[in-house]
Amino acid sequence: NLANAFQPPSGSHLMGTDNLGRDVFSRVVYAARIDLQIGFITTYVPLTYGLVLGAVAGYFGGWVDTVVMRTVDAVIAFPFLVLVIAILAVVGPGVTGVYIAVLAVAWSMYARLSRAEMLVLREQQFMLAGEALGYSRTRIIFRHAIPNLLRPSIVFSMADFVLNILLVAALSFLGLGVRPPQAEWGAMVADGQNFLLNAWWITTLPGAVIVVVGIGLSLVGDGLEERMGER
């Protein structure tokens, strides 16, 4: 509704309206669905196979460990955002491109973390007892090792969740992520930058929501670390 463009925050529009007369609060709520969905998928899908690859590399050692860790080193050697943008340049911008790019590189930190934990864990008495009882390596890794490797990965995943949300917002700000007219926090911040002096709420309030969500997820991560550490 162009007649309601640039309305400041009020009882009718809690976060005001943008240059096209769209309610900013409504768009922030709708954008939360796609930002949190992308953040969840790009965090916990790589956690799954990164955790398994790191556990296998740490348990077997030898050439398996060498292949996995050299691949991890190659991925980590590139700046994360630059590597994601390079993949997006190949597959094309958009939500699908974001999924492909992030899922291709985000597993490396989980693999390195779980591999380091496995090097310590495989010398524990219960792991040696499983080998002495003749359990298969698959059972030892998936039944006995991975449940003990989950705690540090889950705690780290909350920080990674925040970073992935910021990544999606940054890519959308650059025009490489979620495409208009679909609502997304980073795209909303980009849309309002030209009107920052006379309509500060278009950019500032969606940006504040990103900050609040990031702080909330970080606090959840701290709580999980304390609770899982007690167990």
N, C-alpha and C positions, 0 to 999 in steps of 0.2 A: 504494500500500500504506500505509494509514493507520497501521499498526503501526510503520512506519519513519519517520514524520513527524519533522521537525526533527532529523535525525541530523547531527552535525557532520562536516566533512571527515575522511575516513579512507581506509584502503586499499580498503574495499568501495565507498565513494562518494567520489570524489576531490574533489568540490565540495560534499559533503553532500547532504541531501534537503530538499525544501520542505515546506510545510504539509500537502500531500496525499501525502507520501511519495514523490514523484517524484525521480529522480536528476537533480540540477542539471547535472552534467557532460554527461550524455546530451542534455538539453534544449538546452544551450549549443551542442553539436555540430550538432544538428538545426537550431537557429535560424541557424547560420552559413550554411546553404544559402539560406534565404530572404533574409537580410540582404545577403549578398554578391550574390545574383542581382538584387535590387532596386537595390542600389547600382550594379552594372555597367550595367543597362539604363537607369537614370535618369541615368547619366553619359555613356555613349557614344552613345546614340541622339540626345539633344539636341546632342552635339558634332557629329554628322554634319550635320544640317540647319542648325545654328547656324553652323558653319564655312562651308558653302556660301552661306548668306544674307549673311554678313559679307564673303566674298570677292567676291560679285556686287556688293554695295553699294559696296565700295571700288574695284572696277575700273571700273564704269560711272559712278559719281557721279551728279550731277543729281537728278532726281526719284526715281530708284530708291534712291539713297542716302538721300534725305530720308524716304521712306516707311519703309524698313527701320529707320533709326536713331531716328525718332520713335516707332516701335512699341517698340523696345528701351528707349528712355527711359521710356515709359509703364509697361513691365513692371518696370524697375528702380526706379521711383519708389515702388512699394509694398514694404514689408518682406516678404522672401521667405516666411518662415514664416506670416505673417498672410495673404498671398495664397494660399498652398497650403491653409490651413485654410478660407478662404472658398470655394475651389473644391470642397473636400471636403464642405462644407456643402450644396453644390448636387448633386454627383454621389453623395454618400453615402460613409461610411467603409469601409475595407477596402483590400485590396491593389490592386484595380482602380482605386479612387478615388485612391490614392497615385500610380499610374502616370499617370493622366490629369492630375492636378494638377501633378506635377513636370515632365512632358514639355511641359506648356503654358507653363511659365515658365523652365525651366532653360537654354534655348538662348540667352538674351539675352547672357550674359557671353561665350560663345564667339563670337557674332556681333560683339560690340564688339571683342573681341581680334583676330579675324581681319581685320576691316575696317581697324583701325589698322595691322596688318602689311601689308595689301594696298596701302594708300596709299603706303608706302615701296617695296614690291616692284614696283609697276607702272611705276616710273621706272627700274628696273634695265635693264642693257643686253640681257640675254637676253630680257626681256619685249618690249622695243622691237624686237629682232631678229625675234621671232615675228610681230609685227604687220607688219614690213617684208616678211617672206616670204609674207605673205598667209594666215597660219593663221587659222582661225575663232576667234571669241572663246570659244566653248565649249572648244576645244582648248587655248587659251592659259590659261584659268582652271583647267580640270580636269587638264590634262596637265603644265603648267609651274608654275602658281602654287600650287595647293593642296598639292602635296608639300612646298613650302617653308613653307607656313603651318601644317603639322601639328605641328612641334616645340613651339612655345609652347603650343598647345592641348593636346597630349598631356601636357606637364609640368603644366599647370594642372589637367588632368583628374584627376590623382592626389589633389590637394588637394580637388577637388570630390567625388571618390569618398568620401573621409572624411566630408565635410560631408553627403553624401546618406545615408550609413549613420547618422550622428548624427540626421539629420532623420527617418528611418524609426523609429529608436529613440524619438525625442521624440514623434512622432505616436502610436506604439503605447503609450507611457507615458500619453498623454492619452486613450487609448481610440479614436483615430481611424485607426490604422493596421491592423496585423495583428490579427485578431480571435482571442480564445481559442476553443478550447484549443490553437491552433497556437502552437508555440514561437517566440519572437522576443525578442531581447536587451532591447529597451526594455520590452516587456510583462513580462518576467521581473523586471526591476528594479522595475516598478510593483507586481507581485504581492507582492514581499517587503518593501515599505516599512513595512507594518504590524507586521512581525516583526523590525525592524532591531535592537532592543535585545537580544532573546534568540536570534535566529538571523540574525546579520549576514551569513553567507555567501550567503543567498538573493539578496540585492541586491548585495553588494559584489563577488562573484566574476564574475557576468555583466558588471557595470560595468567591472571590470578588464580583461575580455576586449575590450570596446569600445575601451578606451584602448590596449591592446597592438596591436590591429588598425589603429587610427588611426595610431599611431607607425610601424608597419611600412609602411603604404601611403605615408606621408610620406617615409620613407627611400627607398622605391622611386622616388618622384617625383624626389628629389634625385639618385639614381643615373642615372635617365633623362636628366635635364637635363645632367649631366656627359658622359654617353656621346654623346648626340645633339649636344651642343655641340662635341665633338671632331670630329664628322663634318661 
